[in-house]
Amino acid sequence: MYNFLTENVKKRIIFELRKFWSYDPVYRDDLVPHIQQRYSFRERPCMAIIVKGGSANHFMLSASNFQGTVVSHCHLTKVGDKPGLAIEWVREDTRAIIENRGTFPSPPGIYYIEIRQETVEVAGVVADYKVFYVDPLLDVLDEQPLQLSAFQYQLANAPYHPGSLRLFELPGNIPLVEGVNYTVDATTGIITLINVLPPRISLSADYRYPGETTGPHLIRDNHTHVQAIPGVVLAFGRRGEAGDIMAVIVNDRREEVALEYGGRWDVTLDMDIMAKDLVAQGEITDKTMLYLHGVARNRLASEGIEITQVSMGGEAEEAFDENADDYFYTASISVNLQTDWSIHVPLTGGVRRVSAQTQAQAIAAAGMTDDELIKHESNNLKLVQDLNLTQIADPFFVGRNKTYEVIK
């Protein structure tokens, strides 16, 4: 979930006001340090803009708050019974994708993120910081293993993750069962078939293998990280603790990864303008109102914060020092906004391959011969030789380089 409610809206408005008044040579030294939230002053300043939270009402855009389906290269998911609270959300890094010529810069797979508390050096200071490590488990889909002999085949990436190998006969997409049709050494990646493949039959392998661990990466509360997994924006909140583990799923193409529910909030913020000089108080009030309504309004609209109305309340005079008969002058500004909120409900399941058989049928058929399969009453199978299936050969590439066209 990511949202703009009272806390984040106040921080964003304070940042805009500090940026605006930092260019004013008359008021920036006294005013900018005192543009803060309520109750954040140890001593009463002589000049300040105090941003206070007002009311907030839910504005529904649909009956069930359903906004649509999120399509992305990546999404966040929990791991086992871990809290999974360190990362608030993940998104695609558009700039990294553009710089990589429109393709996603990280290979598909599962990227495990583990939070630790370690002593590291940051900007010359050695102290305990929260850091995270990334352990990738990369996907390989539809790989054709290298044939070593009539019985043995070699996977391209070894060692692979035990239990992740899925082996199929092509054409036909017939799943093979480990221990019945083949044996495999997860350390070397060598597959040994029980029986030799018939003519014009090949193997296809899906599996996962561990990538190189990276880290430690420093965690900053309420900040994003884009270097750990190229192409993925990791947004850390303030709920990370050592021992927490989460996972980012990366796909090689955009898929439906989450259902988005969201809406809008009608939020009201109140600001108190205070100054010891009556003219300064009026000038600060007028310029702040014009900036919020005329300049900041357009900039914030692109972030999901829509300023709908800016109004000024009455002015007042209060005692700054009753003994010295010293006063300061105040005015109030009310800002009405509409802000977006959304929640992503992950769709963690995905279709990687479709087989014509159920798992039970595949296991039952794994130990049968071709003749037994044809005669078995529960199957309607035919030999590949009887299907007249041939590999497609494009005549354009006959006698040419097999991978690229040669231009002379």
Secondary structure, 3 states (H helix, E strand, C coil): CEECCHHHHHHHHHHHHHHHHCCCCCCHHHHHHHEEECCCCCCCCCEEEEEEEEEEEEECCCCCCEEEEEEEEEEEEECCCCCCCCEEEEEECHHHHHHCCCCCCCCCEEEEEEEEEEEEEECCEEEEEEEEEEEEEEEEEEECCEECCCCEEECCCCCCCCCCCEEEEECCCEEECECCCEEEECCCCEEEECCCCCCCCEEEEEEEEECCCEEEEECCCCEEECCCCCCEEEEECCCCCCCCEEEEEEEEEEEEEEEEEEEEEEEEEEEEEEECCHHHHHHHHHHHHHHHHHHHHHHHHCCCEEEEEEEEEEEEEEEEECCCCEEEEEEEEEEEEEEEEEEEEECCCCCCCCCCCCHHHHHHHHCCCHHHHHHCCCCCCCCHHHCCCCCCCCHHHCCCCCCCCCCC
